[in-house]
Amino acid sequence: MTENAYSSDVVDRDRTARTARTEPRTAGVVAFVMSLVVLVGTTLAVTLLCVAAADFIREAATGAVDVSRPTTSQLDTAAELRGELATFLTLGTGFGLWALVQGIVAAVRRRGRAWGVAAIAISAAAPVVCLVLYVALTIGLTTT
């Protein structure tokens, strides 16, 4: 009987020690910061690209520029914008997925669960925010 009471006491102390121990929150915090960087960076990139392409789109839509036979400078501008867009999309996607996966890992492993959940939400919302911003800016900048 003494053995059972002793082993029960040891189990209770061990359980208390495990629950009192806190895991570092660095995984969740890093995921959160990365998701914010992705959101701000892609939003800024979409804004700059829309502003840069607005004049060309407006001129092409009104017929001020003949787009059936583009000039070399128009082709160069389009190629530059395509390259920048591809770069920003690739970087945004890569770092966004990293933040999403790290947020999931942080939430599951309890290494900054709240930060991880926030990172998951921001990482999931960033592409939607950028798409809505792109459509709004393209319509807004080319119709005025």
N, C-alpha and C positions, 0 to 999 in steps of 0.2 A: 504494500500500500504506500509505503514511503517512496518507493521507486516511481510510481505513477504520479504522485504529487510533485516529485522533483522534476520528472521529465515534462510535466505540464507547465511548470514554472519556467523551465528553460525554453520551451516552445513559445510561451507568452513573451519572454524577454527578447527572443530572436525576432518575433513578429513585430514587436514594438521598435526594435532597432531598424528593421527593414523599412517600416512605414515612416520613420523619422528621417531616414536618409533621403536627401533630395538629389535628383539628377541635374546635371548642368543643363541650362537652357540654351546653350550656344547654337545647337542645330536649328531650333525654332527661330531664334533671333536672326541668324544668318539667312534663313529662308525668307523671313519677313522683309529684311533689308533688300535682298536680291529681288523680290517681287515688286517692291516699291521702285527700285532702280529700273526694272523692266517697264513698269507702267509709265513712269515719268519719261524715260528715254524713248519708248515707242510713240508716246503721245507727242513729244517734241519732234520726233522724226517725221511723223505723219503731217504735223502742222507745217513744218518747213518744206516738205515735198509738195504739199498742196499749194502753198503760196508760190513756190518756184514754178509749178506747172500751170498755174491759173491763167497767166497771160496767154500762153500758147493754146490752152484749151478754149479760152474765150475767143481768140482770133480765129481758130479753126471752126468753132461753132457758128460764128457770124459770117464766115466766108471771106474774112479779110486776108486769110492766108490760104493759098492753094495747097491742100494736103494731098491731092492726087499726085503731085510731083514735088516732093519735099526737097528743100535745098540742103546742102551739106551741113550748114550750121543748125538747121532744124533736126537733122538726123543725129548730129553730135549731141545736141541738147537732150533729145529723147534717149539716146544711148546712155548718157550720163545719169539721167533721172532713173532709168531702169536699173543701172548698176547700183546706185545709191539705195533704191527701193529693195533690191534683192539683198544687199548687205544688211540693211536694217531689219528686214523680215527674217533673215537667217539668224542674226544675232538675237533678236527679240524672241524668236521661237526657241532657240537653244537655251538661253538663260531663263526664259519663262518656264520651260519644261524642267530645268534644273530646280528652280524655286518651287515648282509644284511638287516634284518628287521629294525634295528635301523637306517640304512642309508636311507631306504625308508621313514620311519617316519620323519626323519630330513628333507629330501627333500620336502616332502609333506607339512609339517607344517612350513617350512621356518625357521628352527632352525639349521642353518648351512647347507644351501642347497648345496653349492659347496663341502663341506666336505662330506655330505651325498651321493652325486653323485659319488665322488671318492671312498667312502667306498663300494657303490654298485658295481662299476666296479672292484675293487680289490677283493671283496668277490666272485664275479662271475668268475673271472679269476683264483683264487687260485686253485680250483680243476683241472682245465685244465693244469696249470703250473705244479702241482704235478704229474699228470698222465704222461705228456710228460717227465718230469724229471725221473720218475720211469722207464719208458720204455727205455729211453736213457741210464740211469745208469745200468740197468739190462743187456742190450745188450752190452754196453761198458765194463763193469767190468767182464763179464763172457766170452767174446770172446778173451780177451787179455791174 
